[in-house]
């Protein structure tokens, strides 16, 4: 399958198309570019920045930011201990080399951002919704990633309370 996801009119000033050949996180041009950037990093800085996109008008999340969120979430799941089989080789290698990186604190943020990708005013969700044939498969894959992250946040330790709840 090879398709092109067309960007919505809200993506003013952005490229109009994103090459996509599958429904998994790394089966599009944007994600592979992100994976190449990951190769040159030695820590979690790219993961943190990918989980902190600027939302247009404080509510609309563009497709490129959504893709970066999903890529970071995949890597976090892998490093914390459960890499999915769909990771590209270069990402799997990075995950293997960084299993001692302190990434577990990013799991709650990854959960929130993946939920945001699946929510209203997410351009990537809108683009996939236009493809009725593949939309449910894409959503299922992202939902499985979300459930994996949720299970990782419950493994062995209680989530820490935010600092402001100590008073």
Backbone as a printed PyTorch tensor [residue, N CA C, xyz], in Angstrom:
tensor([[[  0.8350,  -1.1740,   0.0000],
         [  0.0000,   0.0000,   0.0000],
         [  0.8830,   1.2420,   0.0000]],

        [[  0.5900,   2.1530,  -0.8310],
         [  1.2820,   3.4370,  -0.8410],
         [  0.2190,   4.5020,  -1.0060]],

        [[  0.2810,   5.4810,  -0.1720],
         [ -0.7330,   6.5270,  -0.2470],
         [ -0.1190,   7.8530,   0.1530]],

        [[ -0.8500,   8.8710,  -0.1140],
         [ -0.4240,  10.1990,   0.2980],
         [ -1.5110,  10.7720,   1.1740]],

        [[ -1.1270,  11.1910,   2.3500],
         [ -2.0710,  11.8620,   3.2360],
         [ -2.0250,  13.3380,   2.9110]],

        [[ -3.1380,  13.9080,   2.5940],
         [ -3.2060,  15.3240,   2.2710],
         [ -3.4090,  16.1210,   3.5470]],

        [[ -2.6710,  17.1690,   3.6690],
         [ -2.7950,  18.0230,   4.8500],
         [ -4.0430,  18.8930,   4.7310]],

        [[ -4.5870,  19.2010,   5.8640],
         [ -5.7790,  20.0320,   5.9050],
         [ -5.4100,  21.4870,   5.6130]],

        [[ -6.4030,  22.3120,   5.3080],
         [ -6.1450,  23.7310,   5.0560],
         [ -5.5410,  24.4450,   6.2630]],

        [[ -5.6570,  23.8860,   7.4650],
         [ -5.1080,  24.5270,   8.6530],
         [ -3.5820,  24.5020,   8.6510]],

        [[ -2.9880,  23.6500,   7.8400],
         [ -1.5270,  23.5180,   7.8100],
         [ -0.9360,  24.5530,   6.8600]],

        [[ -1.2510,  25.7800,   7.0910],
         [ -0.7960,  26.8720,   6.2440],
         [  0.7220,  26.9890,   6.3210]],

        [[  1.3460,  27.1050,   5.1570],
         [  2.7850,  27.2710,   5.1090],
         [  3.5580,  25.9790,   5.2560]],

        [[  2.8860,  24.8580,   5.3390],
         [  3.5520,  23.5640,   5.4830],
         [  3.4840,  22.8370,   4.1430]],

        [[  4.2990,  21.7990,   4.0260],
         [  4.2150,  20.9870,   2.8170],
         [  2.8190,  20.3870,   2.7380]],

        [[  2.3780,  20.0520,   1.5390],
         [  1.0030,  19.6000,   1.3640],
         [  0.8080,  18.1060,   1.4790]],

        [[  1.8690,  17.3400,   1.4270],
         [  1.7030,  15.9080,   1.4520],
         [  2.7680,  15.2520,   2.3050]],

        [[  2.4300,  14.0820,   2.8180],
         [  3.3640,  13.2840,   3.5810],
         [  3.2930,  11.8750,   3.0060]],

        [[  4.4230,  11.3520,   2.4930],
         [  4.4380,  10.0060,   1.9350],
         [  4.2190,   8.9700,   3.0220]],

        [[  3.2460,   8.1060,   2.8140],
         [  2.8950,   7.0710,   3.7720],
         [  2.7120,   5.7660,   3.0280]],

        [[  3.2980,   4.6910,   3.5460],
         [  3.1500,   3.4000,   2.8760],
         [  2.5830,   2.3390,   3.8000]],

        [[  2.2710,   2.7120,   5.0280],
         [  1.6800,   1.7710,   5.9720],
         [  1.0440,   2.5140,   7.1190]],

        [[  0.4940,   1.7670,   8.0480],
         [ -0.2450,   2.3730,   9.1500],
         [  0.5010,   2.3540,  10.4700]],

        [[  1.6830,   1.8010,  10.4920],
         [  2.4970,   1.7730,  11.7150],
         [  3.2050,   3.1170,  11.8760]],

        [[  3.6830,   3.3700,  13.0620],
         [  4.2810,   4.6590,  13.3920],
         [  5.3990,   5.0560,  12.4430]],

        [[  6.2860,   4.1500,  12.1100],
         [  7.4520,   4.5040,  11.3070],
         [  7.2730,   4.2210,   9.8170]],

        [[  6.0550,   4.1130,   9.3500],
         [  5.7990,   3.8370,   7.9390],
         [  5.3780,   5.0960,   7.1780]],

        [[  6.1560,   6.1580,   7.3820],
         [  5.9480,   7.3990,   6.6380],
         [  7.2530,   8.1950,   6.6400]],

        [[  7.3670,   9.1130,   5.6940],
         [  8.6020,   9.8910,   5.5180],
         [  8.9830,  10.6990,   6.7560]],

        [[  8.0200,  11.3460,   7.3540],
         [  8.2750,  12.1940,   8.5260],
         [  8.8860,  11.3780,   9.6570]],

        [[  8.3390,  10.1890,   9.8980],
         [  8.8420,   9.3350,  10.9760],
         [ 10.2540,   8.8300,  10.6850]],

        [[ 10.5310,   8.5090,   9.4420],
         [ 11.8850,   8.0490,   9.1110],
         [ 12.8990,   9.1770,   9.2370]],

        [[ 12.4960,  10.3910,   8.9040],
         [ 13.3770,  11.5450,   9.1390],
         [ 13.6630,  11.6920,  10.6300]],

        [[ 12.6320,  11.5340,  11.4520],
         [ 12.7900,  11.6190,  12.8940],
         [ 13.7400,  10.5190,  13.3830]],

        [[ 13.5660,   9.3120,  12.8610],
         [ 14.4240,   8.1820,  13.2580],
         [ 15.8820,   8.4610,  12.9150]],

        [[ 16.1190,   9.1000,  11.7790],
         [ 17.4930,   9.4650,  11.4130],
         [ 18.0590,  10.4990,  12.3800]],

        [[ 17.2270,  11.4380,  12.8150],
         [ 17.6690,  12.4160,  13.8150],
         [ 17.9930,  11.7170,  15.1350]],

        [[ 17.2090,  10.7190,  15.4930],
         [ 17.4260,   9.9880,  16.7400],
         [ 18.8110,   9.3370,  16.7640]],

        [[ 19.2390,   8.8250,  15.6270],
         [ 20.5340,   8.1410,  15.5510],
         [ 21.6860,   9.0070,  16.0430]],

        [[ 21.5900,  10.3030,  15.8360],
         [ 22.7000,  11.1870,  16.2100],
         [ 22.5850,  11.7310,  17.6420]],

        [[ 21.5780,  11.2950,  18.3840],
         [ 21.4250,  11.7660,  19.7580],
         [ 21.9640,  10.7380,  20.7390]],

        [[ 22.3900,  11.2220,  21.8920],
         [ 22.9480,  10.3400,  22.9070],
         [ 22.0920,  10.3000,  24.1720]],

        [[ 21.0380,  11.0940,  24.2080],
         [ 20.2180,  11.1480,  25.4090],
         [ 18.7510,  11.3390,  25.0210]],

        [[ 17.9550,  11.7330,  26.0080],
         [ 16.5140,  11.8300,  25.7960],
         [ 16.0240,  13.1970,  25.3130]],

        [[ 16.9180,  14.0900,  24.9300],
         [ 16.5340,  15.4490,  24.5440],
         [ 15.5450,  15.4450,  23.3610]],

        [[ 15.8040,  14.6430,  22.3460],
         [ 14.8910,  14.5790,  21.1940],
         [ 13.5320,  14.0320,  21.6200]],

        [[ 13.5310,  13.0730,  22.5120],
         [ 12.2700,  12.5120,  22.9940],
         [ 11.4630,  13.5760,  23.7320]],

        [[ 12.1250,  14.3050,  24.6160],
         [ 11.4430,  15.3600,  25.3750],
         [ 10.8890,  16.4450,  24.4540]],

        [[ 11.7000,  16.8800,  23.4950],
         [ 11.2300,  17.9510,  22.6020],
         [ 10.0950,  17.4550,  21.7000]],

        [[ 10.1260,  16.1880,  21.3300],
         [  9.0590,  15.6360,  20.4840],
         [  7.7440,  15.5170,  21.2370]],

        [[  7.8300,  15.3950,  22.5480],
         [  6.6170,  15.3010,  23.3690],
         [  6.0990,  16.6650,  23.8060]],

        [[  6.7400,  17.7270,  23.3460],
         [  6.3350,  19.0840,  23.7290],
         [  6.0800,  19.9570,  22.5050]],

        [[  5.1620,  19.5250,  21.6420],
         [  4.9010,  20.3240,  20.4420],
         [  4.1420,  21.6040,  20.7540]],

        [[  4.3180,  22.5750,  19.8860],
         [  3.5520,  23.8220,  20.0010],
         [  2.2200,  23.6020,  19.3000]],

        [[  1.1570,  23.7310,  20.0340],
         [ -0.1560,  23.5460,  19.4310],
         [ -0.6170,  24.8680,  18.8350]],

        [[ -1.0690,  24.8120,  17.5930],
         [ -1.5270,  25.9930,  16.8920],
         [ -2.7690,  26.5370,  17.5940]],

        [[ -2.7360,  27.8040,  17.8910],
         [ -3.8590,  28.4540,  18.5790],
         [ -4.2370,  27.7260,  19.8690]],

        [[ -3.2530,  27.0940,  20.5060],
         [ -3.4330,  26.3890,  21.7740],
         [ -4.4130,  25.2210,  21.7320]],

        [[ -4.7310,  24.7170,  20.5400],
         [ -5.6100,  23.5500,  20.5200],
         [ -5.3780,  22.6200,  19.3420]],

        [[ -4.8400,  23.0980,  18.2400],
         [ -4.7280,  22.2570,  17.0530],
         [ -3.3170,  21.6910,  16.9380]],

        [[ -3.2030,  20.3800,  16.8890],
         [ -1.9160,  19.6990,  16.8070],
         [ -1.6910,  19.2600,  15.3670]],

        [[ -0.6430,  19.7890,  14.7250],
         [ -0.4500,  19.4660,  13.3110],
         [  0.1320,  18.0680,  13.1250]],

        [[  0.0070,  17.5450,  11.9220],
         [  0.3650,  16.1590,  11.6220],
         [  1.8310,  15.8540,  11.9080]],

        [[  2.7200,  16.7490,  11.5640],
         [  4.1430,  16.5140,  11.8070],
         [  4.4330,  16.3600,  13.2980]],

        [[  3.8250,  17.2080,  14.1070],
         [  4.0050,  17.0990,  15.5520],
         [  3.4170,  15.7920,  16.0810]],

        [[  2.2910,  15.3910,  15.5400],
         [  1.6770,  14.1160,  15.9440],
         [  2.6150,  12.9470,  15.6400]],

        [[  3.2180,  12.9620,  14.4640],
         [  4.1350,  11.8920,  14.0840],
         [  5.3130,  11.8510,  15.0500]],

        [[  5.8630,  13.0130,  15.3810],
         [  6.9990,  13.0530,  16.3140],
         [  6.6020,  12.5550,  17.7060]],

        [[  5.4040,  12.8740,  18.1430],
         [  4.9080,  12.3680,  19.4260],
         [  4.8690,  10.8340,  19.3990]],

        [[  4.3120,  10.2820,  18.3350],
         [  4.2010,   8.8250,  18.2400],
         [  5.5730,   8.1630,  18.1720]],

        [[  6.4970,   8.7670,  17.4390],
         [  7.8610,   8.2130,  17.3540],
         [  8.5120,   8.2000,  18.7340]],

        [[  8.4200,   9.3070,  19.4390],
         [  9.0130,   9.3870,  20.7790],
         [  8.3730,   8.3600,  21.7100]],

        [[  7.0630,   8.2050,  21.6260],
         [  6.3610,   7.2380,  22.4720],
         [  6.8230,   5.8100,  22.1770]],

        [[  7.0260,   5.5070,  20.9200],
         [  7.5300,   4.1730,  20.5430],
         [  8.9030,   3.9220,  21.1580]],

        [[  9.7760,   4.9070,  21.0910],
         [ 11.1230,   4.7630,  21.6290],
         [ 11.0800,   4.6350,  23.1510]],

        [[ 10.2620,   5.4370,  23.7940],
         [ 10.1260,   5.3600,  25.2510],
         [  9.6530,   3.9670,  25.6580]],

        [[  8.6520,   3.4430,  24.9800],
         [  8.1660,   2.0860,  25.2780],
         [  9.2830,   1.0690,  25.0980]],

        [[ 10.0870,   1.2510,  24.0690],
         [ 11.1860,   0.3260,  23.8200],
         [ 12.2610,   0.3870,  24.8850]],

        [[ 12.6510,   1.5870,  25.2600],
         [ 13.7130,   1.7470,  26.2510],
         [ 13.2600,   1.2660,  27.6260]],

        [[ 12.0190,   1.5340,  27.9700],
         [ 11.5200,   1.1300,  29.2770],
         [ 11.3860,  -0.3980,  29.3500]],

        [[ 11.3340,  -1.0530,  28.1910],
         [ 11.3870,  -2.5050,  28.2490],
         [ 10.5240,  -3.2980,  27.3090]],

        [[  9.7040,  -2.6470,  26.5270],
         [  8.8260,  -3.4060,  25.6380],
         [  8.7970,  -2.8230,  24.2250]],

        [[  9.9020,  -2.9710,  23.4830],
         [  9.8970,  -2.4430,  22.1180],
         [  8.9260,  -3.2230,  21.2340]],

        [[  8.2390,  -2.5110,  20.3820],
         [  7.3210,  -3.1750,  19.4520],
         [  8.1100,  -3.6630,  18.2370]],

        [[  7.6160,  -4.7130,  17.6270],
         [  8.3400,  -5.3460,  16.5250],
         [  8.4110,  -4.4830,  15.2750]],

        [[  7.6120,  -3.4510,  15.1980],
         [  7.5850,  -2.6110,  13.9990],
         [  8.6500,  -1.5150,  13.9880]],

        [[  9.5170,  -1.4650,  14.9950],
         [ 10.5660,  -0.4430,  15.0110],
         [ 11.5610,  -0.6830,  13.8810]],

        [[ 11.9610,   0.3810,  13.1910],
         [ 13.0140,   0.2320,  12.1730],
         [ 14.3260,  -0.1810,  12.8460]],

        [[ 15.2240,  -0.7540,  12.0820],
         [ 16.4870,  -1.2520,  12.6220],
         [ 17.2740,  -0.1750,  13.3590]],

        [[ 17.3660,   1.0240,  12.7770],
         [ 18.1530,   2.0730,  13.4250],
         [ 17.5410,   2.5060,  14.7510]],

        [[ 16.2340,   2.4820,  14.8580],
         [ 15.5680,   2.8280,  16.1130],
         [ 15.7610,   1.6990,  17.1300]],

        [[ 15.6420,   0.4570,  16.6920],
         [ 15.8740,  -0.6870,  17.5840],
         [ 17.2910,  -0.6630,  18.1430]],

        [[ 18.2360,  -0.3220,  17.3060],
         [ 19.6260,  -0.2440,  17.7470],
         [ 19.7970,   0.8580,  18.7970]],

        [[ 19.1870,   2.0210,  18.5600],
         [ 19.2680,   3.1200,  19.5250],
         [ 18.6520,   2.6840,  20.8500]],

        [[ 17.4970,   2.0310,  20.7870],
         [ 16.8150,   1.5600,  21.9980],
         [ 17.7240,   0.6030,  22.7750]],

        [[ 18.3240,  -0.3300,  22.0730],
         [ 19.2200,  -1.3070,  22.7050],
         [ 20.4010,  -0.6290,  23.3910]],

        [[ 20.9570,   0.3770,  22.7530],
         [ 22.1190,   1.0770,  23.3080],
         [ 21.7630,   1.9880,  24.4740]],

        [[ 20.4920,   2.3220,  24.6380],
         [ 20.0930,   3.3140,  25.6400],
         [ 19.1550,   2.7510,  26.7070]],

        [[ 19.2140,   1.4670,  26.9510],
         [ 18.3140,   0.8800,  27.9540],
         [ 18.5880,   1.3810,  29.3590]],

        [[ 19.7550,   1.9420,  29.6090],
         [ 20.0690,   2.4860,  30.9300],
         [ 19.7220,   3.9650,  31.0640]],

        [[ 19.2050,   4.5590,  30.0070],
         [ 18.8290,   5.9700,  30.0370],
         [ 17.6030,   6.1390,  30.9410]],

        [[ 17.5880,   7.1990,  31.6950],
         [ 16.4840,   7.4630,  32.6290],
         [ 15.2930,   8.0610,  31.8810]],

        [[ 14.5550,   7.1890,  31.2090],
         [ 13.4400,   7.6390,  30.3770],
         [ 12.0920,   7.3520,  31.0180]],

        [[ 12.0430,   6.4750,  31.9970],
         [ 10.7630,   6.1060,  32.6070],
         [  9.9410,   7.3170,  33.0690]],

        [[ 10.5600,   8.3930,  33.5840],
         [  9.7520,   9.5570,  33.9640],
         [  8.9950,  10.2000,  32.7910]],

        [[  9.3810,   9.8890,  31.5590],
         [  8.6860,  10.4460,  30.3950],
         [  7.4220,   9.6630,  30.0330]],

        [[  7.2170,   8.4990,  30.6360],
         [  6.0620,   7.6670,  30.2800],
         [  4.7340,   8.4030,  30.4870]],

        [[  4.4740,   9.0510,  31.6270],
         [  3.1890,   9.7530,  31.7820],
         [  2.9720,  10.8560,  30.7350]],

        [[  4.0300,  11.5780,  30.3910],
         [  3.9100,  12.6100,  29.3590],
         [  3.6150,  11.9670,  28.0040]],

        [[  4.2780,  10.8590,  27.7100],
         [  4.0220,  10.1470,  26.4470],
         [  2.5710,   9.6830,  26.3780]],

        [[  2.0500,   9.1820,  27.4810],
         [  0.6500,   8.7460,  27.5180],
         [ -0.2700,   9.9240,  27.1890]],

        [[ -0.0540,  11.0420,  27.8470],
         [ -0.9040,  12.2190,  27.6260],
         [ -0.8310,  12.6910,  26.1750]],

        [[  0.3600,  12.6880,  25.6070],
         [  0.5060,  13.1890,  24.2370],
         [ -0.0480,  12.2160,  23.2050]],

        [[  0.0770,  10.9180,  23.4360],
         [ -0.5300,   9.9520,  22.5020],
         [ -2.0510,  10.0710,  22.5800]],

        [[ -2.5840,  10.2630,  23.7730],
         [ -4.0240,  10.4990,  23.9000],
         [ -4.4170,  11.7450,  23.1110]],

        [[ -3.5720,  12.7540,  23.1510],
         [ -3.8380,  14.0060,  22.4210],
         [ -3.8380,  13.7780,  20.9100]],

        [[ -2.9550,  12.9100,  20.4210],
         [ -2.9190,  12.5870,  18.9830],
         [ -4.2320,  11.9490,  18.5540]],

        [[ -4.8360,  11.1820,  19.4330],
         [ -6.1030,  10.5040,  19.1080],
         [ -7.3300,  11.3760,  19.3540]],

        [[ -7.1370,  12.5600,  19.8980],
         [ -8.2570,  13.4170,  20.2940],
         [ -8.6860,  14.3660,  19.1730]],

        [[ -9.7220,  15.1280,  19.4810],
         [-10.2210,  16.1490,  18.5690],
         [ -9.1290,  17.1880,  18.3210]],

        [[ -9.1430,  17.7920,  17.1550],
         [ -8.1820,  18.8210,  16.7600],
         [ -6.7580,  18.2930,  16.6430]],

        [[ -6.6570,  17.0560,  16.1910],
         [ -5.3810,  16.4480,  15.8480],
         [ -5.3850,  16.2430,  14.3380]],

        [[ -4.4780,  16.9210,  13.6490],
         [ -4.4680,  16.8400,  12.1940],
         [ -4.2060,  15.4180,  11.7060]],

        [[ -3.3400,  14.6840,  12.3740],
         [ -3.0490,  13.3250,  11.9190],
         [ -4.2830,  12.4450,  12.0230]],

        [[ -5.0260,  12.5720,  13.1050],
         [ -6.2700,  11.8170,  13.2310],
         [ -7.2550,  12.2110,  12.1340]],

        [[ -7.3490,  13.4900,  11.8390],
         [ -8.2430,  13.9600,  10.7730],
         [ -7.8320,  13.3900,   9.4220]],

        [[ -6.5170,  13.3760,   9.1630],
         [ -6.0370,  12.8620,   7.8840],
         [ -6.3270,  11.3700,   7.7370]],

        [[ -6.0990,  10.6190,   8.7830],
         [ -6.4000,   9.1890,   8.7120],
         [ -7.9040,   8.9540,   8.6180]],

        [[ -8.7120,   9.7800,   9.2500],
         [-10.1620,   9.6180,   9.1970],
         [-10.6930,   9.7750,   7.7750]],

        [[ -9.9710,  10.5300,   6.9520],
         [-10.3680,  10.6800,   5.5480],
         [-10.2120,   9.3740,   4.7740]],

        [[ -9.3980,   8.4680,   5.2640],
         [ -9.1710,   7.1790,   4.6260],
         [ -9.9610,   6.1280,   5.4020]],

        [[-11.2240,   5.9610,   5.0360],
         [-12.1090,   5.0720,   5.7800],
         [-11.6140,   3.6250,   5.7970]],

        [[-10.9240,   3.2260,   4.7690],
         [-10.4400,   1.8530,   4.6680],
         [ -9.3680,   1.5410,   5.7290]],

        [[ -8.4720,   2.4740,   5.9970],
         [ -7.3420,   2.2130,   6.8810],
         [ -7.4260,   2.8820,   8.2560]],

        [[ -8.3760,   3.7690,   8.4300],
         [ -8.4580,   4.5480,   9.6720],
         [ -8.5460,   3.6690,  10.9160]],

        [[ -9.4070,   2.6810,  10.9100],
         [ -9.5730,   1.8530,  12.1090],
         [ -8.2990,   1.0660,  12.4250]],

        [[ -7.5730,   0.6460,  11.4030],
         [ -6.3140,  -0.0800,  11.6270],
         [ -5.2690,   0.8500,  12.2260]],

        [[ -5.1690,   2.0800,  11.7090],
         [ -4.2260,   3.0530,  12.2570],
         [ -4.5630,   3.3500,  13.7120]],

        [[ -5.8490,   3.6160,  13.9910],
         [ -6.2600,   3.9330,  15.3730],
         [ -5.9930,   2.7710,  16.3120]],

        [[ -6.2020,   1.5550,  15.8220],
         [ -5.9420,   0.3650,  16.6410],
         [ -4.4580,   0.2890,  16.9920]],

        [[ -3.5880,   0.5550,  16.0240],
         [ -2.1540,   0.5090,  16.2750],
         [ -1.7440,   1.5600,  17.3000]],

        [[ -2.2470,   2.7680,  17.1680],
         [ -1.9120,   3.8400,  18.1120],
         [ -2.4940,   3.5260,  19.4920]],

        [[ -3.6850,   2.9790,  19.5270],
         [ -4.3060,   2.5990,  20.8000],
         [ -3.4990,   1.4980,  21.4910]],

        [[ -2.9730,   0.5550,  20.7200],
         [ -2.1160,  -0.4860,  21.3030],
         [ -0.8510,   0.1220,  21.9020]],

        [[ -0.2710,   1.1070,  21.2230],
         [  0.8880,   1.8170,  21.7720],
         [  0.5040,   2.5050,  23.0820]],

        [[ -0.6350,   3.1570,  23.0990],
         [ -1.1170,   3.8380,  24.2950],
         [ -1.2980,   2.8510,  25.4500]],

        [[ -1.9100,   1.7250,  25.1770],
         [ -2.1210,   0.7120,  26.2210],
         [ -0.7960,   0.1540,  26.7260]],

        [[  0.1770,  -0.0160,  25.8340],
         [  1.5050,  -0.4670,  26.2370],
         [  2.1360,   0.5480,  27.1880]],

        [[  2.0660,   1.8150,  26.8250],
         [  2.6130,   2.8610,  27.6910],
         [  1.9260,   2.8760,  29.0550]],

        [[  0.6230,   2.7250,  29.0660],
         [ -0.1140,   2.7020,  30.3320],
         [  0.3270,   1.5250,  31.1920]],

        [[  0.5610,   0.3800,  30.5710],
         [  1.0170,  -0.7800,  31.3400],
         [  2.4220,  -0.5400,  31.8920]],

        [[  3.2510,   0.1780,  31.1570],
         [  4.6020,   0.4750,  31.6240],
         [  4.5930,   1.4450,  32.7880]],

        [[  3.6130,   2.3340,  32.8240],
         [  3.5520,   3.3020,  33.9160],
         [  3.1070,   2.6290,  35.2080]],

        [[  2.5350,   1.4340,  35.1060],
         [  2.0610,   0.7190,  36.2840],
         [  3.0280,  -0.3800,  36.7230]],

        [[  4.0280,  -0.6850,  35.9240],
         [  4.9670,  -1.7610,  36.2410],
         [  5.8440,  -1.4230,  37.4360]],

        [[  5.6010,  -2.0810,  38.5190],
         [  6.5200,  -2.0620,  39.6320],
         [  6.5920,  -0.8130,  40.4850]],

        [[  6.1680,   0.3040,  40.0160],
         [  6.2630,   1.4930,  40.8500],
         [  5.0320,   2.3670,  40.6610]],

        [[  4.7080,   3.0540,  41.7250],
         [  3.5880,   3.9790,  41.6700],
         [  4.0590,   5.2670,  41.0070]],

        [[  3.2050,   5.8790,  40.1990],
         [  3.5960,   7.1660,  39.6230],
         [  3.8410,   8.1780,  40.7390]],

        [[  4.8210,   9.0160,  40.5570],
         [  5.1090,  10.0250,  41.5660],
         [  4.0630,  11.1170,  41.5150]],

        [[  3.7380,  11.6090,  42.7030],
         [  2.7960,  12.7130,  42.7630],
         [  3.5010,  13.9850,  42.3150]],

        [[  2.7940,  14.8460,  41.6190],
         [  3.3990,  16.1290,  41.2670],
         [  3.8190,  16.8720,  42.5240]],

        [[  4.8450,  17.6720,  42.4380],
         [  5.4110,  18.3690,  43.5950],
         [  4.3750,  19.2210,  44.3260]],

        [[  3.4070,  19.7790,  43.5970],
         [  2.4470,  20.6770,  44.2200],
         [  1.4200,  19.9200,  45.0790]],

        [[  1.3900,  18.6020,  45.0010],
         [  0.4430,  17.8380,  45.8070],
         [  1.0290,  17.4160,  47.1640]],

        [[  2.2600,  17.8110,  47.4400],
         [  2.8710,  17.4580,  48.6980],
         [  2.4190,  18.3920,  49.8210]],

        [[  1.8070,  19.5040,  49.4950],
         [  1.3650,  20.4320,  50.5220],
         [ -0.0420,  20.1740,  50.9230]]])
